[in-house]
Structure formats: C-alpha cells, structure tokens
Amino acid sequence: MCMRLAILAFLLCSATAHAGDAPLNLKQQALWDHLRLAVAGEEQRLDGVLGVAILDLNSGQTLLVRPDEVFPQASSIKIAVLAELYHQAQQAAHGVSGKATLKDRYVVRAADIVPDSAILGGLTAGVSSLTNHDLATIMVAVSDNSATNVLIDRVGMGNVVRFTESLGLSHTLLRRRMMDLQAAAQGRENISTPREMMTLLEQIYRGKVIEAPLLDDFFNVLATHKDSWIPRDLPADLKIANKPGELEGVRNDSGIVFVKNRPYVICVMTTYLARERAGEETITRISRLAYDLFDRIGSASDLGRVISPGNGSAR
C-alpha cells in the first residue's frame, strides 16, 4: 500500500507541459503515463537519491523527479563552461572586444596539468599548441580536467556564473576549478538541479544563447563520442549531445537526444549512492525508457500508425 501511494504521489507531481506548446493527444499521453510509471519503479529500486528532468522539445511536456533538488554536478558542469565559451565567441563575432574565440591559441604549460588529464598530460609543455576549440573537444570527449581549467581561466569563472544567472539558473554554479580538492573540502562544489540543467540545454537548443552556425558547432562538440550512460543502450548512429559526471557516491548525465522528429532533453542525477554502478545502470535504463517513447512517437502518425519503407500496404 505504501509503495502504491508513493507511486501515485510521484505521478501526480512528475508531469507538466509548457504553456503555448502543442499538447500531446490522449494516446501519446498514455505513453507518457507508462514512462512515468517505469521511472517511478526505477526511483523505488535505486539505493540512493534520484533526480530526473525530461523535456519533449516539440510539445513542452516534462517528466520531473525532484526537479529542484541541488545535486553535485562533477563533470556535467562542463556543459556550462562550454556554453560560456560559445557565448563569448558569439559576442566576439558581433564585434565585442576582449571575448574568447574558438580560434584563440594555447601553448601547453606544465603548471596547468592536473590529475585526470588524459590528453594534455601527454603533450609536450612549451611546444604543443591548441585552439580553444581543441580544448573544448578534449574537455568533452575525455573530460580532460586540465583542458577544462584552461578554458575556465580563459572565459572567466565569474563570467560562467553570470551567464547561468542571466538565464535565471540561480542554482547552477561553477564554484571551483577541476581537481581543486581544497575548495571541495570547504563545500564549494559545482552544482545544479535537474530542472536547471534541462532549462540550460533547452535555452541553448532554441537559439536563445548561441546563433547558427556556432550553435550547430556547439552541439557537434557536445556530441563528440564519449563513454557515458545516456547513449549506452541507444542506437550507435543517434546524435546525442551530452556530458556525464562522476564523483564518489555521485553519477550524473545530462544532454539532448536528437531523435528524428522528436528531440528531447534528458537530465538524470544520482547521489548518496550505495553503489556507483547502480547509479550508472539507472541512468542507462531511464535513458532507454525515454528513447523508446520518443522514437515511437516520432516514428508514428498522431493515430499511432507507423509506415516503414517497403511496408505501406494495409492488411
């Protein structure tokens, strides 16, 4: 009985739609109800704390679990760093001076190397030269912490914070450089909420922050192949622009999945995990559940009819 009441409460508060977006029809809404039940089951199964924000970029429908709880972001905060880099590049393209561009060059310095720097740590200090675009790609693809810190210094930590605040994201805060254990011990963790990461990605997607063609390049960089949990059980040729994050007891992944006709934002955050592997598996299962819904709706008519190539005749 307690389990049923918990799931009922979950269902009542987990789904909303943005005013002004095209609503789902009753049959599509029934599929969302199935998704909410399945995610509620994942929430009950996980030995830890789960936060979820899923947004249909067509209809505005959302599924939310603890949307306003603050979670440590680990490397997922690098989405905000990447966004500020492209935001400054956009400003520079409009003639604003003193802003970082994607072509600005950086020569590797030994003093910049911190742990978990798979690429920069192997380059020759004083010789190897990279652009900001190169650093961004390395930051996303292998989560290189030295590349991230260089970009933070180049765009300015305060500018990243002002950027997220300008979007109304009061709990999305870059408060320390990567591998600054002293700052972490003092409680200066990089944080956000499921709803705010969802909103950040939505605002970027809708061109509110970056214009084409920089917007297309932003998503191409964020979609650089990486070992992460949102894509793990999805088709290999599907474009997924995401950034995972991990700390002890914490696993996160946030991004946009570009399903044909039905792109969506998905942010899954876990903390207080008894087992980190369980958090990873939960993110992967919720990601697959979401994909199955959006792929089904995107492939069908409003009535649910699917016409595959070579299968157009009625029976």
DOFILO-439897 format. One record per residue (C-alpha): y negated, x, z negated; residue in one letter; chain. Coordinates in Angstrom, 1 decimal. Example, Ala and Ser with C-alpha at 12.3 -4.5 7.8 and 13.67 -1.06 7.14 Angstrom:
DOFILO-439897
+--------+--------+--------+------+-----+
!      v !      u !      w ! type ! mol !
+--------+--------+--------+------+-----+
!    4.5 !   12.3 !   -7.8 !    A !   A !
!    1.1 !   13.7 !   -7.1 !    S !   A !
+--------+--------+--------+------+-----+
//
This chain:
DOFILO-439897
+--------+--------+--------+------+-----+
!      v !      u !      w ! type ! mol !
+--------+--------+--------+------+-----+
!    0.0 !    0.0 !    0.0 !    M !   A !
!   -2.4 !    2.8 !   -0.9 !    C !   A !
!   -1.7 !    4.5 !    2.4 !    M !   A !
!   -2.4 !    1.3 !    4.3 !    R !   A !
!   -5.7 !    0.8 !    2.5 !    L !   A !
!   -6.7 !    4.4 !    3.2 !    A !   A !
!   -6.0 !    4.0 !    6.9 !    I !   A !
!   -7.8 !    0.6 !    7.0 !    L !   A !
!  -10.9 !    2.2 !    5.5 !    A !   A !
!  -10.6 !    5.1 !    8.0 !    F !   A !
!  -10.5 !    2.7 !   10.9 !    L !   A !
!  -13.5 !    0.7 !    9.7 !    L !   A !
!  -15.8 !    3.7 !    9.5 !    C !   A !
!  -14.5 !    6.0 !   12.2 !    S !   A !
!  -15.6 !    4.4 !   15.5 !    A !   A !
!  -19.1 !    3.8 !   16.7 !    T !   A !
!  -20.9 !    3.6 !   20.1 !    A !   A !
!  -24.3 !    4.8 !   21.1 !    H !   A !
!  -26.8 !    2.0 !   21.9 !    A !   A !
!  -27.5 !    1.8 !   25.6 !    G !   A !
!  -24.3 !    3.4 !   26.8 !    D !   A !
!  -21.8 !    1.3 !   28.9 !    A !   A !
!  -19.4 !   -0.2 !   26.4 !    P !   A !
!  -15.6 !    0.1 !   26.7 !    L !   A !
!  -13.8 !   -3.0 !   27.8 !    N !   A !
!  -11.3 !   -4.6 !   25.4 !    L !   A !
!   -8.3 !   -2.9 !   26.9 !    K !   A !
!   -9.9 !    0.5 !   26.7 !    Q !   A !
!  -11.0 !   -0.3 !   23.2 !    Q !   A !
!   -7.3 !   -1.0 !   22.3 !    A !   A !
!   -6.5 !    2.6 !   23.4 !    L !   A !
!   -9.2 !    3.9 !   21.1 !    W !   A !
!   -7.7 !    1.9 !   18.3 !    D !   A !
!   -4.4 !    3.7 !   18.9 !    H !   A !
!   -6.2 !    7.0 !   18.9 !    L !   A !
!   -7.9 !    6.2 !   15.6 !    R !   A !
!   -4.5 !    5.3 !   14.0 !    L !   A !
!   -3.0 !    8.5 !   15.3 !    A !   A !
!   -5.9 !   10.7 !   14.0 !    V !   A !
!   -5.6 !    8.8 !   10.6 !    A !   A !
!   -2.0 !    9.9 !   10.5 !    G !   A !
!   -3.0 !   13.5 !   11.1 !    E !   A !
!   -5.6 !   13.3 !    8.4 !    E !   A !
!   -3.0 !   12.0 !    5.9 !    Q !   A !
!   -0.4 !   14.7 !    6.9 !    R !   A !
!   -2.7 !   17.7 !    6.6 !    L !   A !
!   -2.7 !   19.6 !    3.3 !    D !   A !
!   -6.4 !   20.3 !    3.4 !    G !   A !
!   -9.7 !   18.6 !    4.3 !    V !   A !
!  -10.2 !   17.4 !    7.9 !    L !   A !
!  -13.4 !   16.6 !    9.8 !    G !   A !
!  -13.5 !   15.2 !   13.3 !    V !   A !
!  -16.1 !   14.1 !   15.8 !    A !   A !
!  -15.0 !   12.9 !   19.3 !    I !   A !
!  -17.6 !   11.6 !   21.8 !    L !   A !
!  -17.0 !    9.9 !   25.1 !    D !   A !
!  -19.8 !   11.3 !   27.2 !    L !   A !
!  -19.6 !    8.2 !   29.5 !    N !   A !
!  -19.6 !    5.3 !   27.1 !    S !   A !
!  -21.0 !    6.9 !   24.0 !    G !   A !
!  -18.0 !    5.8 !   21.9 !    Q !   A !
!  -17.3 !    8.1 !   19.0 !    T !   A !
!  -14.4 !    8.7 !   16.6 !    L !   A !
!  -15.7 !   10.2 !   13.3 !    L !   A !
!  -13.9 !   11.6 !   10.3 !    V !   A !
!  -16.1 !   13.0 !    7.5 !    R !   A !
!  -18.8 !   13.5 !   10.2 !    P !   A !
!  -21.5 !   14.6 !    7.8 !    D !   A !
!  -19.5 !   16.9 !    5.5 !    E !   A !
!  -20.6 !   20.6 !    5.8 !    V !   A !
!  -17.8 !   22.9 !    6.9 !    F !   A !
!  -17.9 !   26.7 !    7.3 !    P !   A !
!  -18.0 !   27.5 !   11.0 !    Q !   A !
!  -16.7 !   31.0 !   11.3 !    A !   A !
!  -17.0 !   32.0 !   14.9 !    S !   A !
!  -17.7 !   28.4 !   16.1 !    S !   A !
!  -21.3 !   29.1 !   15.1 !    I !   A !
!  -21.4 !   31.4 !   18.1 !    K !   A !
!  -22.0 !   28.3 !   20.2 !    I !   A !
!  -25.5 !   28.0 !   18.7 !    A !   A !
!  -26.1 !   31.7 !   19.3 !    V !   A !
!  -25.1 !   31.3 !   23.0 !    L !   A !
!  -27.2 !   28.2 !   23.3 !    A !   A !
!  -30.3 !   30.0 !   22.0 !    E !   A !
!  -29.7 !   32.9 !   24.4 !    L !   A !
!  -29.7 !   30.5 !   27.3 !    Y !   A !
!  -32.6 !   28.6 !   25.8 !    H !   A !
!  -34.7 !   31.8 !   25.8 !    Q !   A !
!  -33.5 !   32.6 !   29.3 !    A !   A !
!  -34.8 !   29.2 !   30.4 !    Q !   A !
!  -38.1 !   29.9 !   28.8 !    Q !   A !
!  -38.3 !   33.3 !   30.4 !    A !   A !
!  -37.6 !   31.6 !   33.8 !    A !   A !
!  -40.7 !   29.4 !   33.2 !    H !   A !
!  -42.9 !   32.4 !   32.5 !    G !   A !
!  -42.8 !   32.6 !   28.7 !    V !   A !
!  -43.1 !   36.3 !   27.7 !    S !   A !
!  -41.1 !   38.0 !   25.0 !    G !   A !
!  -37.9 !   36.0 !   25.5 !    K !   A !
!  -34.4 !   37.4 !   26.1 !    A !   A !
!  -32.9 !   37.1 !   29.6 !    T !   A !
!  -29.3 !   37.3 !   30.7 !    L !   A !
!  -30.1 !   40.5 !   32.7 !    K !   A !
!  -31.6 !   42.5 !   29.8 !    D !   A !
!  -29.6 !   45.6 !   29.3 !    R !   A !
!  -28.0 !   47.1 !   26.2 !    Y !   A !
!  -26.5 !   50.5 !   25.7 !    V !   A !
!  -23.7 !   50.6 !   23.1 !    V !   A !
!  -24.6 !   52.2 !   19.8 !    R !   A !
!  -22.1 !   53.4 !   17.2 !    A !   A !
!  -24.3 !   51.9 !   14.4 !    A !   A !
!  -23.7 !   48.4 !   15.9 !    D !   A !
!  -20.0 !   48.4 !   15.7 !    I !   A !
!  -18.4 !   46.2 !   13.0 !    V !   A !
!  -14.7 !   45.2 !   12.4 !    P !   A !
!  -13.1 !   42.8 !   14.8 !    D !   A !
!  -14.8 !   44.2 !   17.9 !    S !   A !
!  -12.0 !   44.5 !   20.4 !    A !   A !
!  -14.2 !   45.4 !   23.3 !    I !   A !
!  -17.4 !   47.0 !   22.0 !    L !   A !
!  -15.5 !   49.1 !   19.6 !    G !   A !
!  -13.6 !   50.7 !   22.5 !    G !   A !
!  -16.7 !   51.5 !   24.6 !    L !   A !
!  -18.5 !   54.8 !   24.7 !    T !   A !
!  -21.6 !   54.9 !   22.5 !    A !   A !
!  -24.7 !   56.1 !   24.2 !    G !   A !
!  -23.1 !   55.7 !   27.6 !    V !   A !
!  -21.7 !   52.2 !   28.2 !    S !   A !
!  -24.3 !   49.7 !   29.3 !    S !   A !
!  -24.0 !   46.0 !   29.3 !    L !   A !
!  -26.2 !   43.0 !   30.1 !    T !   A !
!  -26.9 !   40.1 !   27.6 !    N !   A !
!  -24.7 !   38.0 !   29.9 !    H !   A !
!  -21.9 !   40.6 !   29.5 !    D !   A !
!  -22.3 !   40.5 !   25.7 !    L !   A !
!  -22.2 !   36.7 !   25.7 !    A !   A !
!  -19.0 !   36.7 !   27.8 !    T !   A !
!  -17.4 !   39.2 !   25.4 !    I !   A !
!  -18.6 !   37.1 !   22.4 !    M !   A !
!  -16.9 !   34.0 !   23.7 !    V !   A !
!  -13.7 !   35.4 !   25.3 !    A !   A !
!  -12.5 !   37.7 !   22.4 !    V !   A !
!  -15.0 !   36.7 !   19.7 !    S !   A !
!  -16.3 !   40.3 !   19.5 !    D !   A !
!  -18.4 !   40.5 !   16.4 !    N !   A !
!  -20.4 !   43.5 !   17.4 !    S !   A !
!  -21.4 !   41.8 !   20.6 !    A !   A !
!  -22.4 !   38.7 !   18.6 !    T !   A !
!  -24.5 !   40.7 !   16.2 !    N !   A !
!  -26.3 !   42.5 !   19.0 !    V !   A !
!  -27.1 !   39.1 !   20.5 !    L !   A !
!  -28.3 !   37.7 !   17.2 !    I !   A !
!  -30.6 !   40.6 !   16.8 !    D !   A !
!  -31.9 !   40.2 !   20.4 !    R !   A !
!  -32.6 !   36.5 !   20.2 !    V !   A !
!  -33.6 !   36.5 !   16.5 !    G !   A !
!  -31.6 !   34.8 !   13.8 !    M !   A !
!  -34.7 !   32.8 !   12.8 !    G !   A !
!  -35.0 !   31.6 !   16.4 !    N !   A !
!  -31.4 !   30.3 !   16.3 !    V !   A !
!  -32.2 !   28.3 !   13.2 !    V !   A !
!  -35.4 !   27.0 !   14.6 !    R !   A !
!  -33.6 !   26.0 !   17.8 !    F !   A !
!  -31.0 !   23.9 !   15.9 !    T !   A !
!  -33.6 !   22.4 !   13.7 !    E !   A !
!  -35.6 !   21.4 !   16.8 !    S !   A !
!  -32.6 !   19.2 !   17.7 !    L !   A !
!  -32.5 !   17.6 !   14.3 !    G !   A !
!  -29.5 !   19.6 !   13.2 !    L !   A !
!  -30.5 !   20.3 !    9.6 !    S !   A !
!  -27.0 !   21.4 !    8.5 !    H !   A !
!  -26.2 !   23.7 !   11.5 !    T !   A !
!  -27.4 !   27.1 !   10.1 !    L !   A !
!  -26.8 !   30.6 !   11.1 !    L !   A !
!  -27.4 !   32.4 !    7.8 !    R !   A !
!  -25.7 !   35.7 !    8.3 !    R !   A !
!  -24.5 !   38.2 !   10.9 !    R !   A !
!  -20.8 !   38.6 !   11.6 !    M !   A !
!  -18.8 !   40.5 !    9.0 !    M !   A !
!  -21.6 !   40.6 !    6.5 !    D !   A !
!  -19.3 !   40.2 !    3.5 !    L !   A !
!  -22.1 !   40.7 !    1.0 !    Q !   A !
!  -24.0 !   37.8 !    2.4 !    A !   A !
!  -20.8 !   35.7 !    2.5 !    A !   A !
!  -20.1 !   36.5 !   -1.2 !    A !   A !
!  -23.7 !   35.3 !   -2.0 !    Q !   A !
!  -22.9 !   32.0 !   -0.4 !    G !   A !
!  -24.8 !   32.5 !    2.8 !    R !   A !
!  -22.1 !   31.0 !    5.0 !    E !   A !
!  -22.7 !   29.9 !    8.6 !    N !   A !
!  -22.3 !   26.1 !    8.5 !    I !   A !
!  -22.4 !   22.9 !   10.4 !    S !   A !
!  -20.9 !   19.4 !   10.3 !    T !   A !
!  -18.6 !   17.6 !   12.9 !    P !   A !
!  -21.4 !   15.2 !   13.9 !    R !   A !
!  -24.0 !   18.0 !   14.3 !    E !   A !
!  -21.7 !   20.2 !   16.4 !    M !   A !
!  -20.9 !   17.2 !   18.5 !    M !   A !
!  -24.6 !   16.5 !   18.9 !    T !   A !
!  -25.4 !   20.1 !   19.8 !    L !   A !
!  -22.9 !   20.1 !   22.6 !    L !   A !
!  -24.0 !   16.6 !   23.8 !    E !   A !
!  -27.6 !   17.6 !   24.0 !    Q !   A !
!  -26.7 !   20.7 !   26.0 !    I !   A !
!  -24.5 !   18.7 !   28.3 !    Y !   A !
!  -27.2 !   16.2 !   29.0 !    R !   A !
!  -29.7 !   19.0 !   30.0 !    G !   A !
!  -31.9 !   18.5 !   27.0 !    K !   A !
!  -31.9 !   22.2 !   26.2 !    V !   A !
!  -31.0 !   24.1 !   29.4 !    I !   A !
!  -31.6 !   23.2 !   33.0 !    E !   A !
!  -29.4 !   23.9 !   36.1 !    A !   A !
!  -28.3 !   26.4 !   37.3 !    P !   A !
!  -28.4 !   28.1 !   33.9 !    L !   A !
!  -26.7 !   25.0 !   32.4 !    L !   A !
!  -23.7 !   25.5 !   34.7 !    D !   A !
!  -23.5 !   29.2 !   33.8 !    D !   A !
!  -23.7 !   28.4 !   30.1 !    F !   A !
!  -20.6 !   26.2 !   30.4 !    F !   A !
!  -18.8 !   28.7 !   32.6 !    N !   A !
!  -19.3 !   31.3 !   29.9 !    V !   A !
!  -18.2 !   29.0 !   27.1 !    L !   A !
!  -15.2 !   28.1 !   29.2 !    A !   A !
!  -14.1 !   31.7 !   29.5 !    T !   A !
!  -10.4 !   31.8 !   28.8 !    H !   A !
!   -9.6 !   32.5 !   25.2 !    K !   A !
!   -6.8 !   32.0 !   22.6 !    D !   A !
!   -7.8 !   28.7 !   20.9 !    S !   A !
!   -6.4 !   25.4 !   19.7 !    W !   A !
!   -8.2 !   22.7 !   21.7 !    I !   A !
!   -6.7 !   24.0 !   25.0 !    P !   A !
!   -3.3 !   25.0 !   23.7 !    R !   A !
!   -1.4 !   21.9 !   24.7 !    D !   A !
!   -3.6 !   20.8 !   27.6 !    L !   A !
!   -3.2 !   21.5 !   31.4 !    P !   A !
!   -3.9 !   25.1 !   32.3 !    A !   A !
!   -6.3 !   24.2 !   35.1 !    D !   A !
!   -8.5 !   21.9 !   33.0 !    L !   A !
!  -12.0 !   23.2 !   32.3 !    K !   A !
!  -12.6 !   23.4 !   28.6 !    I !   A !
!  -15.8 !   24.9 !   27.2 !    A !   A !
!  -15.1 !   25.6 !   23.5 !    N !   A !
!  -15.3 !   28.1 !   20.7 !    K !   A !
!  -12.8 !   28.3 !   17.8 !    P !   A !
!  -13.4 !   29.8 !   14.4 !    G !   A !
!  -11.2 !   31.0 !   11.6 !    E !   A !
!  -11.6 !   32.3 !    8.1 !    L !   A !
!   -9.2 !   32.3 !    5.2 !    E !   A !
!   -8.4 !   28.7 !    4.5 !    G !   A !
!  -10.5 !   27.5 !    7.5 !    V !   A !
!   -9.7 !   26.7 !   11.1 !    R !   A !
!  -12.2 !   25.0 !   13.5 !    N !   A !
!  -12.6 !   24.4 !   17.2 !    D !   A !
!  -15.5 !   22.6 !   19.0 !    S !   A !
!  -16.1 !   22.1 !   22.7 !    G !   A !
!  -16.3 !   19.9 !   25.7 !    I !   A !
!  -13.2 !   19.0 !   27.8 !    V !   A !
!  -14.1 !   18.2 !   31.4 !    F !   A !
!  -11.5 !   15.6 !   32.2 !    V !   A !
!  -12.1 !   14.1 !   35.7 !    K !   A !
!  -14.3 !   11.1 !   35.4 !    N !   A !
!  -14.2 !   11.2 !   31.6 !    R !   A !
!  -15.6 !   14.3 !   30.0 !    P !   A !
!  -15.7 !   14.3 !   26.2 !    Y !   A !
!  -16.9 !   16.3 !   23.2 !    V !   A !
!  -14.3 !   17.2 !   20.5 !    I !   A !
!  -15.0 !   19.0 !   17.2 !    C !   A !
!  -12.2 !   19.4 !   14.7 !    V !   A !
!  -12.8 !   21.2 !   11.5 !    M !   A !
!  -10.4 !   22.0 !    8.6 !    T !   A !
!  -11.0 !   23.7 !    5.3 !    T !   A !
!   -9.2 !   24.1 !    1.9 !    Y !   A !
!   -6.1 !   24.6 !    3.9 !    L !   A !
!   -2.8 !   25.3 !    2.0 !    A !   A !
!   -1.6 !   26.9 !    5.3 !    R !   A !
!   -3.9 !   28.0 !    8.1 !    E !   A !
!   -1.1 !   27.4 !   10.7 !    R !   A !
!   -1.1 !   23.7 !    9.6 !    A !   A !
!   -4.8 !   23.5 !   10.4 !    G !   A !
!   -4.3 !   25.1 !   13.8 !    E !   A !
!   -1.5 !   22.7 !   14.6 !    E !   A !
!   -3.5 !   19.7 !   13.5 !    T !   A !
!   -6.4 !   20.7 !   15.8 !    I !   A !
!   -4.0 !   21.1 !   18.7 !    T !   A !
!   -2.3 !   17.7 !   18.1 !    R !   A !
!   -5.7 !   15.9 !   17.8 !    I !   A !
!   -6.9 !   17.6 !   20.9 !    S !   A !
!   -3.8 !   16.4 !   22.8 !    R !   A !
!   -4.2 !   12.8 !   21.5 !    L !   A !
!   -7.8 !   12.8 !   22.7 !    A !   A !
!   -6.9 !   14.2 !   26.1 !    Y !   A !
!   -4.2 !   11.6 !   26.6 !    D !   A !
!   -6.7 !    8.8 !   26.0 !    L !   A !
!   -9.5 !   10.2 !   28.2 !    F !   A !
!   -7.1 !   11.3 !   31.0 !    D !   A !
!   -5.6 !    7.8 !   31.0 !    R !   A !
!   -9.0 !    6.0 !   31.1 !    I !   A !
!  -10.4 !    8.5 !   33.7 !    G !   A !
!   -7.4 !    8.0 !   36.0 !    S !   A !
!   -7.4 !    4.2 !   35.9 !    A !   A !
!   -9.4 !    1.3 !   37.0 !    S !   A !
!  -11.1 !   -1.0 !   34.5 !    D !   A !
!   -7.9 !   -3.0 !   34.6 !    L !   A !
!   -5.7 !    0.0 !   33.9 !    G !   A !
!   -4.3 !    0.3 !   37.4 !    R !   A !
!   -3.6 !    3.9 !   38.5 !    V !   A !
!   -3.3 !    4.7 !   42.2 !    I !   A !
!   -1.8 !    8.2 !   42.7 !    S !   A !
!   -1.7 !   10.0 !   46.0 !    P !   A !
!    1.1 !    8.6 !   48.2 !    G !   A !
!    1.7 !    5.6 !   45.8 !    N !   A !
!   -0.8 !    3.0 !   47.0 !    G !   A !
!    1.6 !    0.1 !   47.7 !    S !   A !
!    2.1 !   -2.8 !   45.2 !    A !   A !
!    5.6 !   -3.6 !   44.1 !    R !   A !
+--------+--------+--------+------+-----+
//
